[in-house]
C-alpha cells in the first residue's frame, strides 16, 4: 500500500469536507499542514480589517487575502474553495451570531473579501513531537477559548477584546512549550499569558466562551495563546453589517507546511 504523502493530506481532508463526508474539529487533522482561521467581509470593510490585522499580528497573523468575489486561495491552497472547504462556518449580522452552516454557497456575494489567518492548531504537531501532550486531542475535544480583558489595537471600525486558546501544560514543560511555539509567529507564536487566568479577565476555566473545557491537573499550568477567533469577538463588539467566519475549532486546512513557517 502506498504511503500517503503529506502534500495530499490537506487535499484529502478538504475533499472529504466539501463532499460532506466529514465535518468536525480539525485539531490533529492533516498533521504538518498549516490551518487557517477565516474572516470574510464586504469590500467596503476590507481595508479597515486589513489594517486591524496589521496592528494585531498575535491574534490575527495574515496568511493570505483573497481578491474580492474570488473563492480560491491561490497562494495557500490552489484549487480550494473558501465557501465549502472549511468544516464549519458562522454568520454574523450587525454584531449578532445568526447561524452556523456547513457551506457559504447560498450566502456568497461578489463583493466579499476573504482573510486567512494563522491558527495555533498548526504548531500542535511540533508540540507533540517535542513530547508535550495536548489534553483536548487526548479527550477528542475542541480547544478551550476565552474572551479576555486584553484589548486589541483598534483600526477603523474594528476594535474589541483578544480571544485566547488554552492548553494545560505540565510545569516542567512550560518553558519548552514557549520555545516550541515561539518558532511559529505566523500561527500565533509564543503564549501571551501563563497561569493566573483572572489576570486576563477569565473568571472560570470550566466555562469557555468557545470550544470545550478540559481538565487541568495539579501539576499543570493553564497556558494561553492568542487566538484567531478574536475577529468573532470583535464582530460582537463592533457590529459590522455582515461577517462570515469559520466555526471555532473547525478550520480551513491549507497546502502549506508548518515547517515552512518556522523561523528557527
N, C-alpha and C positions, 0 to 999 in steps of 0.2 A: 504494500500500500504506500503510495507516495506521501511524503510528509508535506503538510500544508505550509506554504511559505508565509512569512509574517506579512508580506505585502498583500496577500489575498485575504487575510483575516478580517480586515476592515471592510473590504468589498463584500465579503460573505455576510458579515453582520448587517451591513446596510441593506443587502438584498433580502435577508430574512425579515428585517423590519418593514421594508417597503411592501413586501408581499403579505404582511400581517401574520407571518409565521411565528414571530416572537416580538413582544413588547414588554420591556421591563427595565429595571435599574441596570445601568451599564458599567458599574464598578467591576473590574476584573474581566470585562468583555474585550476581546481583541487585544490582549496584553502586548505592550510595546508600542502601541499606537496612541497618538495624541487625541484626546477627546476635547470637545468644544461645547461651551455654553452658547446659547443663541439669544440675540436681541434683534427684533425686526420692527422697523419703524417707517412711517411715511417719510418721503424725501424731505419735506419741509422741516423735519425734526432731526435729520441725519447729521447735519454739521454740529449741532449742539451736542448730540450724543457722541460723535467722534471726539470732540473736544473734552467731553466728560471722561471718556476712556483714557485720553492722553494725560489728563490730570490725575487719574486714579489707576495707575498701572498695576497695583497689587490686586484689587478685586476685579479689574476689567482689562487684563492684558490682551491686546488685539492680535489675533492671528490672521484675519482676513476681513475685508469689507467687500461685499458683492455689489455690483452695479445695480442701479435702480431697475426693478422689474425682473432682473435675472434670477434664476433659481439654482444656478450651477456655481459651486465654489471652485473655480478653475485653478486656484493656487494650492489648496489643501486637499481637495477630493474631486478631481476632474471626473465628469460623468455622473456625479451625485445630484440629487435633487433636494434642496433645502426644505421643501414643503412636505416631503414624505419620509426622509431618511433618518430623522431623529425618532427615538422610540416613544416620544410623547411631547405635546405642545400645550402651552397655556395662552389664553386670550385675555387681555386686559383692555377695558374700555373706560375712559375717563377715570382711571385710577381704581376701577373695580375689577377684581378677578371674576370673569363671567363664565369661563368654560375651560375644560381640559379635553383635548381632542387628539385623535391619532394622526391626522394629517391636516395640513393647511390648504389643501387644494380648493376647497369650497370657499375659502376666505381670501384668496390671493388677490392682490391689486398690483397694477403695473407701476405704481409709484413707490413700492416698498424697497427699502434698503436693508440688507441683512448683514449683521455683525457676528463674527465668530470670535469668541473669547476663550482663552486658555482655561482649562479645568484641572483641578487637583487630582482627579482620577488618573491623570496622565503620569503623575510621579509615584503612584502607588506600586507599580511594578518595581521601581527602584527601591522602595521601602521594603517590600517583601524580599527582594533579592539581598538586602542588607540584614535580613533576619529580624525585621520589625513587623510583628503580626498586626493585622488590621481587624478589629473586632467586628465591624459591620460586614466585612466579607465572610468572616468565620460564621456569623449568625445569619447570613443571607438577607441582610437588611440594607436599606438606603443609609447613607451617611447622615448624621445629625447636623442640622444647620440652624443658626440662631441669628436673629436681628440684634445688633449691638448698639451701644451708645457712641461708637466711633463714627464720626461724621465724615462723609466723603467731601472732596473739594467740588464745589458747585461749578456748573458750566451751562450757560444759557438757562433753559427751563429745568435742567436736571440737577437735583440735589437730594440728599437723604442719607440714611444710615448704611454702614457697611454690614453685610452678612458674612458670617464665618462658618466654616465647617470644622467639626471637632472629631478628633481621634484620640482615644485613650492610649497613652504611651507609657511603658514601664520607665520609672525614674532613671534607671541606669542607661536607658536608651534615648532619652530626650535629646542629649547633645548630638547623638548620631542622627536622629530624625531631622534635626535642624541642618546638619551638614548635608544630608542626602537631598532634602527638598530645596535647599538654597541653590542647588545646581540648576534648577528649572524655573527661572524668573518668568518665563513666558507662560507658565501654568501655575502662577501664584507664588512660587518660591518659598522662602522660609516662613515659619509661623509669624503671626502678628501678635500673639499673646500665648502665655503658658501659665496654667493654673489660675486660681482666683477668678472664676467666671463672673462674680459680682462686680469686679473692677471694670468690666466692659459691658455692664448692664444686663447680664444674663442671670435671671433670678432662679431658674430651676432647670438643671440639665436634663431632667426627665421630661421636659415639655418643650421640645424643639419647635421652632416656627415652621421648619420644613424638614422632610426626612423622618427618621425614626431614632428614638433614644436607644442607647446601648449601655451596658453595664460598665462602670468604672471601678476597677478593683483597688484594694487598699494600697497596693504598691505601684499605682499608676497615677499619672497626672493628665488632666484634660489639656490637649494642645490644640490651638485654634489657628486655622489658616484662612486668609482672605478667600472669599467665595464668589464665583460668577453668578450666583443668584442675586447678588446685590442689585442689578437693574430691576429685578422684580420688586424689591423693597422700595427702590426709587420710584417705580411706577405707582405704587400705592401712595407715595408721598406727594409726587408732582402731578399725577393725574393727566398724563398725555391722552389725547382722544383715542389712540389705538396703539397697542404694543403687543406683538407676539413674542413669546419666549419658549425655550424648552421647558418641559415639566421637570422640576427639581430631581436630580439624580438620573434623569433619562436623557442622555447626551447625544450629540452628533459625533460620530466616530470618523476621524479623518484618515487619510492615507499617510499622513506624516508620522515619522518615527520619534519616539521620546528622545532617543539618543541625539537626534539632530538638533534638539532644543537645549541640550545640556551645555552649560557654559564652562564646566571644569572637566 
